[in-house]
Amino acid sequence: MRFEIEFYGHENIRSNHKKTIEITKESHLTPQGDCIIGVSANSSCADLPEILKDKLRNHNSKVTFMITVGAHKFVLEGNGHPYLPLTHSEDIVIRKSSFVCPRTLAVKCDKTSDLLPREMVLLLQNPKTKGTFSIIIDD
């Protein structure tokens, strides 16, 4: 199963957080949002299809994420968790830790926003840049 979320860049994208990666439906971003890699996303945790939510709530699920910006791709992996609420109406956060809240999409991820290639970050600092956040779970 594959689900894609479109998002846009913002001049305040820093992508230097060592524990998370976030995309948000909100259009505003302050420099303190240093884990955010995209704004004006077309989906949040609450918007995901139920079949995908069910797969994400399986602790055996291995989830692959692919962030695509222009010709650049960034791939990371994480895990599902049985207690994911997946109810936040604005945000999606993938985490290195096992912390779960309504914004959490996956836990125990192998990469965080500080590892996003700097070429991608530079592109994402332009509000006209469009990116895709793909969620891939093998059936």
N, C-alpha and C positions, 0 to 999 in steps of 0.2 A: 504494500500500500504506500502511496506517495501523495502528500498534500503540500501545495505550494502557497506561500504567502508573499505578496508583493509589498515592498516598503520603499521609502525614499531616504536620501541623505539629509544632512543638516550641518550647518557650519560649526556647531558645537560638538560634533562627534569626536571623541578622543580615543575610545576603544583601548583602555589601558587597565581594566579591572582584572584582578588575578583569580576571581572566584566565579564569575558569571558572564553570560552574554544575554542581552535583552533587546527585543524589538517592541515597539509600542504603537498603538493607534493614535496617540497624541501627536500633535504637530509641533509642539513647543519642546525645547530641550535646553537645559542649562548646562554649563560646563561641569557641574557636579555629577551629572548622569554619565559617569565615565565607563559604564558597562554597556551603554546603549549603542547599538550599531545602526539602527534605523528607526525612522519615525513614519507617521501616516500609513501604518501597515493596514492591510485590508482585512486582517483577522487578529483575534486575541484568543486566549485560552477558551473563553466562553463560546467562541464562534466555531470551534473545531467540530467536525462531524462525530456523532456518538460512537460510530464504529472505530474511529481513530482513538477517541478517549478510552474506550474499552481496552484497546491494545496497549495504550500508554500506562494503564493501571495494572498491567501484568508485570510482576517483578522479574519475570524471565525475558521480557521484551528488550531486545537490543535495538536502539534507535540510532539511525545515522542522520545527521543534519548536513546539508550542503548550502552554503551561503555563496551566491553567485552575484558578482558585480562586474558588468562588462565581460571581459575575457578571463577574469580572475575567479577562481573557485577556492573555497575553504571548507574542508570536510572535517567533521568531528563526530564522536560517538558518545552515547550516554545510555542510561537505563531507565526503564519504566519503574513505577512504584505503586503499590496497591492503594495508597492513601492520597493520591493526587486528586484534589478537588476539581481542577481545570475549570474554574468559574470566573476568573478575573475578566472584566469586560474591556480592559484597555491593553494589558501587557502579556508578554510571553517571556519567561526567564528560564534559561537552562543553566544548571548549577554543577559545580565541581563537587560540592558537598551532598549530603543526603537530606538537606533541609527541604521541607514541603510546605507550601502555602498556596493560596488560590492562583498565584502568578506562575508557579512552577510547572514546567512542561516535562522536564527530565532531570535526573540526578546522576551523580557520579560520572560526569562528562570528562572526557580526556583533554579538552582544551577550553580555554576561556578567551575573553575579548582581547586581552593583552597579546595574544599570539596571532591575531588577525594580521595578515601581511600589511605593512605600512602603505604599499601601493593602493590597496583596497581602501584603507582609512582615508587617504588623500582624496580618492574618488568620492567617498561617502561624505566628505566635508562640503560637497557641492549639493545644494538642495534639489537640483534637477536630476541628480543621479538616481537611477532606479535599480533596486536589487531584488533578489528572490531568495527567500528562506524556505528550503525544502525539508520536509519531515518524511523520512523513509523508514518503514518497518517491514521486514520480510514476513510474509504470511506463513 
